[in-house]
Amino acid sequence: MIKENLKQFRIKNKYTQKEIAQILGISYRTYQSYEYGQNQVPINIIYKLVALYRCSYDDLLK
């Protein structure tokens, strides 16, 4: 599920939630809501995360 993958990729790449939010240009609370599965991740944020983590869409979304 994407929420688990968001956390795994973030921790693997040694980022905090606040750092990822800054990189993505969103608030900390908004990013946190994605990781907790409270909100869907918009496609433009998915594009940025795939580029940041240098992973495939499948890896992030599975």
C-alpha positions as CSV (number, residue, x, y, z in Angstrom):
1,M,0.0,0.0,0.0
2,I,1.3,3.5,-0.8
3,K,1.2,4.8,2.8
4,E,3.6,2.1,3.9
5,N,5.8,2.6,0.9
6,L,6.0,6.4,1.5
7,K,7.3,5.7,5.0
8,Q,9.7,3.0,3.9
9,F,11.3,5.1,1.1
10,R,11.5,8.1,3.4
11,I,13.3,6.2,6.1
12,K,15.5,4.3,3.7
13,N,16.7,7.7,2.2
14,K,17.1,9.2,5.7
15,Y,14.5,12.0,5.4
16,T,12.1,13.3,8.0
17,Q,8.5,14.0,7.2
18,K,9.3,17.7,7.5
19,E,12.2,17.5,5.1
20,I,10.0,15.6,2.5
21,A,7.3,18.2,2.9
22,Q,9.7,21.0,2.2
23,I,11.2,19.3,-0.8
24,L,7.7,18.7,-2.2
25,G,6.5,22.2,-1.4
26,I,3.7,21.1,0.8
27,S,2.9,21.5,4.5
28,Y,4.2,18.9,7.0
29,R,0.6,18.1,8.0
30,T,-0.3,17.4,4.3
31,Y,2.6,15.0,3.9
32,Q,1.8,13.4,7.2
33,S,-1.8,12.8,6.0
34,Y,-0.4,10.9,3.0
35,E,1.8,8.6,5.1
36,Y,-1.1,7.9,7.5
37,G,-3.4,7.1,4.6
38,Q,-5.9,9.9,5.5
39,N,-5.6,11.6,2.1
40,Q,-4.8,10.4,-1.4
41,V,-1.5,11.4,-2.8
42,P,-2.0,13.7,-5.9
43,I,-0.3,12.6,-9.1
44,N,2.0,15.6,-9.2
45,I,3.3,14.6,-5.8
46,I,3.8,11.0,-6.9
47,Y,5.9,12.3,-9.9
48,K,8.1,14.2,-7.5
49,L,8.6,11.3,-5.1
50,V,9.5,8.9,-7.9
51,A,12.1,11.4,-9.1
52,L,13.4,12.0,-5.6
53,Y,13.7,8.4,-4.6
54,R,14.7,7.2,-8.1
55,C,12.2,4.4,-8.1
56,S,9.6,3.1,-10.4
57,Y,5.9,4.1,-10.1
58,D,5.2,0.4,-9.4
59,D,7.6,0.3,-6.5
60,L,6.0,3.4,-4.9
61,L,2.4,2.5,-5.6
62,K,2.3,-1.3,-4.9
